[in-house]
Amino acid sequence: MATIPIIKIGDILETRKEHPCGAKSFKVLRTGADIKLECTGCGRTLTLERIKVEKMIKKIISGGDING
């Protein structure tokens, strides 16, 4: 059984596929049922379902809020 990744606000997510701008990392802006991400390359924001985000993650670079 796969483990559920713990995603916090401020984390940087490295993804399997790259964004059209060429960047492969996104900063987490909001969490919940949907997750709001900001591309670290071009700054565009996108909101995706949590399940889709969990499937596209290659690595989580911690940097999230330590309070929550």
Backbone as a chain_set.jsonl record, in Angstrom:
{"seq": "MATIPIIKIGDILETRKEHPCGAKSFKVLRTGADIKLECTGCGRTLTLERIKVEKMIKKIISGGDING", "coords": {"N": [[0.843, -1.183, 0.0], [0.563, 2.199, -0.837], [2.165, 5.061, 0.603], [0.75, 8.059, 1.915], [1.685, 11.197, 0.859], [2.804, 13.908, 2.908], [1.86, 17.069, 2.517], [2.721, 20.395, 2.863], [2.062, 23.906, 3.327], [4.197, 26.042, 1.601], [6.076, 24.145, 0.929], [8.283, 22.817, -1.581], [7.604, 21.181, -4.507], [8.925, 18.677, -6.475], [8.318, 17.608, -9.693], [7.288, 14.854, -11.863], [6.78, 15.318, -14.594], [7.495, 18.142, -16.652], [6.559, 21.635, -16.439], [5.037, 23.639, -19.03], [6.77, 25.855, -19.313], [9.221, 24.847, -18.739], [10.176, 24.415, -16.177], [10.484, 22.179, -13.35], [9.527, 22.247, -10.819], [7.332, 23.214, -8.147], [5.798, 25.539, -5.921], [3.954, 25.149, -2.934], [0.969, 26.76, -2.275], [-1.547, 26.611, -1.086], [-3.409, 24.194, 0.765], [-5.601, 21.337, 0.97], [-8.65, 19.806, -0.069], [-8.267, 20.463, -2.688], [-5.199, 21.522, -4.163], [-3.228, 24.382, -4.302], [-0.812, 25.527, -6.473], [2.305, 27.129, -7.319], [4.238, 27.826, -10.085], [7.737, 27.563, -10.094], [9.274, 28.511, -12.1], [7.921, 30.272, -14.023], [5.995, 31.534, -12.493], [3.256, 31.195, -12.7], [0.059, 30.303, -11.397], [-1.728, 27.375, -10.354], [-4.514, 25.282, -9.685], [-5.094, 22.132, -8.48], [-6.606, 18.871, -8.088], [-6.091, 17.058, -5.063], [-5.431, 14.314, -5.347], [-4.417, 14.141, -7.975], [-2.154, 15.752, -7.73], [-0.662, 14.289, -5.846], [0.003, 12.061, -7.392], [1.674, 13.174, -9.328], [3.976, 13.966, -8.025], [7.459, 13.793, -7.599], [9.449, 14.284, -5.748], [9.505, 15.764, -2.475], [10.567, 18.808, -1.376], [11.324, 19.97, 1.608], [10.182, 22.854, 3.319], [8.208, 23.97, 4.351], [5.603, 25.526, 6.356], [6.222, 25.464, 9.757], [4.366, 25.54, 11.738], [1.979, 24.476, 10.899]], "CA": [[0.0, 0.0, 0.0], [1.358, 3.415, -0.961], [2.014, 6.024, 1.683], [0.204, 9.35, 1.508], [2.668, 12.242, 1.159], [2.346, 15.033, 3.714], [2.152, 18.291, 1.773], [2.484, 21.576, 3.696], [2.204, 25.201, 2.672], [5.585, 26.478, 1.515], [6.914, 23.075, 0.391], [8.583, 22.824, -3.008], [7.358, 19.853, -5.048], [9.566, 18.355, -7.747], [7.356, 16.767, -10.401], [7.794, 13.922, -12.876], [6.718, 16.01, -15.88], [7.771, 19.568, -16.49], [5.578, 22.652, -16.83], [5.383, 24.116, -20.374], [7.871, 26.821, -19.29], [10.47, 24.101, -18.577], [10.471, 24.166, -14.76], [9.945, 20.924, -12.832], [9.21, 22.394, -9.397], [6.206, 24.075, -7.815], [5.665, 25.896, -4.509], [2.594, 24.942, -2.439], [0.386, 27.986, -1.732], [-2.729, 26.269, -0.292], [-3.695, 22.764, 0.792], [-6.975, 20.95, 1.277], [-9.089, 18.844, -1.075], [-7.524, 20.945, -3.854], [-3.918, 22.114, -3.788], [-2.857, 25.49, -5.167], [0.62, 25.502, -6.709], [2.889, 28.205, -8.106], [5.405, 27.377, -10.824], [8.926, 28.304, -9.681], [9.905, 29.064, -13.291], [7.228, 31.417, -14.622], [5.141, 32.185, -11.509], [1.835, 30.918, -12.941], [-0.559, 29.487, -10.345], [-2.715, 26.422, -10.797], [-5.185, 24.545, -8.625], [-5.343, 20.762, -8.901], [-7.112, 17.966, -7.065], [-5.027, 16.466, -4.252], [-5.049, 13.013, -5.896], [-3.577, 14.379, -9.147], [-0.871, 16.277, -7.258], [0.064, 13.184, -5.219], [0.519, 11.195, -8.451], [2.7, 13.836, -10.126], [5.14, 14.306, -7.204], [8.651, 12.951, -7.622], [10.142, 14.513, -4.478], [9.069, 16.935, -1.72], [11.657, 19.542, -0.744], [10.685, 20.616, 2.764], [10.384, 24.292, 3.47], [6.854, 24.361, 4.719], [5.302, 26.204, 7.604], [6.397, 24.519, 10.871], [3.22, 25.634, 12.648], [0.773, 23.831, 10.434]], "C": [[0.89, 1.248, 0.0], [1.12, 4.346, 0.219], [1.513, 7.347, 1.118], [1.23, 10.422, 1.855], [2.038, 13.373, 1.974], [2.817, 16.306, 3.019], [1.763, 19.476, 2.641], [2.664, 22.839, 2.862], [3.675, 25.615, 2.725], [6.527, 25.407, 0.99], [7.151, 23.303, -1.101], [8.432, 21.381, -3.489], [8.089, 19.705, -6.37], [8.667, 17.34, -8.439], [8.029, 15.874, -11.441], [7.839, 14.588, -14.255], [6.965, 17.493, -15.65], [6.602, 20.423, -16.977], [5.961, 23.12, -18.237], [6.529, 25.137, -20.416], [9.222, 26.131, -19.107], [10.837, 23.789, -17.137], [9.838, 22.848, -14.313], [9.605, 21.03, -11.351], [8.126, 23.451, -9.196], [6.204, 24.336, -6.318], [4.198, 25.746, -4.112], [2.098, 26.233, -1.787], [-0.798, 27.709, -0.809], [-2.945, 24.765, -0.349], [-5.145, 22.533, 1.183], [-7.37, 19.869, 0.299], [-8.443, 19.173, -2.419], [-6.24, 21.583, -3.346], [-3.572, 23.192, -4.8], [-1.341, 25.54, -5.249], [1.043, 26.72, -7.515], [4.138, 27.672, -8.776], [6.611, 28.219, -10.404], [9.639, 28.918, -10.883], [9.238, 30.338, -13.775], [6.282, 32.132, -13.66], [3.652, 31.954, -11.699], [1.294, 30.037, -11.817], [-1.585, 28.544, -10.966], [-3.269, 25.689, -9.593], [-5.553, 23.177, -9.176], [-5.916, 19.956, -7.753], [-5.935, 17.311, -6.358], [-4.522, 15.146, -4.857], [-4.119, 13.182, -7.097], [-2.198, 14.875, -8.739], [-0.03, 15.156, -6.645], [0.669, 12.252, -6.261], [1.667, 11.837, -9.223], [3.972, 14.162, -9.349], [6.259, 13.285, -7.391], [9.372, 13.04, -6.278], [9.575, 15.767, -3.827], [10.295, 17.547, -1.063], [11.03, 20.358, 0.371], [11.078, 22.077, 2.839], [9.084, 24.874, 3.933], [6.782, 25.037, 6.057], [5.386, 25.2, 8.757], [5.227, 24.538, 11.833], [1.988, 24.9, 12.116], [0.827, 23.449, 9.034]], "O": [[1.857, 1.328, 0.758], [0.017, 4.413, 0.763], [1.82, 7.705, -0.02], [1.612, 10.552, 3.018], [0.885, 13.745, 1.753], [4.014, 16.583, 2.942], [0.626, 19.568, 3.106], [3.333, 22.831, 1.829], [4.312, 25.541, 3.776], [7.666, 25.715, 0.639], [6.326, 23.903, -1.79], [9.056, 20.471, -2.945], [7.901, 20.509, -7.282], [8.296, 16.328, -7.844], [9.17, 16.102, -11.842], [8.814, 14.441, -14.991], [6.675, 18.025, -14.578], [5.787, 20.001, -17.798], [7.13, 23.004, -18.604], [7.19, 25.273, -21.446], [10.263, 26.759, -19.298], [11.727, 22.973, -16.897], [8.794, 22.446, -14.826], [9.413, 20.009, -10.69], [8.015, 24.422, -9.945], [6.565, 23.461, -5.532], [3.304, 26.159, -4.851], [2.725, 26.744, -0.858], [-1.04, 28.461, 0.135], [-2.698, 24.131, -1.376], [-5.822, 23.438, 1.668], [-6.521, 19.087, -0.13], [-8.111, 18.275, -3.193], [-6.197, 22.119, -2.239], [-3.614, 22.956, -6.008], [-0.659, 25.589, -4.225], [0.262, 27.274, -8.288], [5.012, 27.122, -8.106], [6.525, 29.446, -10.36], [10.521, 29.759, -10.708], [9.894, 31.369, -13.925], [5.808, 33.225, -13.97], [2.853, 32.476, -10.921], [1.984, 29.134, -11.342], [-2.224, 28.869, -11.967], [-2.571, 25.498, -8.597], [-6.23, 23.065, -10.198], [-5.738, 20.307, -6.586], [-4.904, 17.039, -6.975], [-3.317, 14.895, -4.873], [-3.139, 12.449, -7.226], [-1.191, 14.474, -9.322], [1.173, 15.077, -6.891], [1.747, 11.702, -6.036], [2.543, 11.131, -9.722], [4.957, 14.592, -9.949], [6.032, 12.076, -7.347], [9.84, 12.038, -5.736], [9.206, 16.72, -4.514], [10.984, 16.886, -0.285], [10.299, 21.316, 0.12], [12.184, 22.463, 2.46], [8.872, 26.087, 3.917], [7.764, 25.114, 6.795], [4.69, 24.185, 8.736], [5.103, 23.641, 12.667], [1.026, 24.727, 12.864], [-0.135, 22.89, 8.509]]}, "num_chains": 1, "name": "protein.A"}
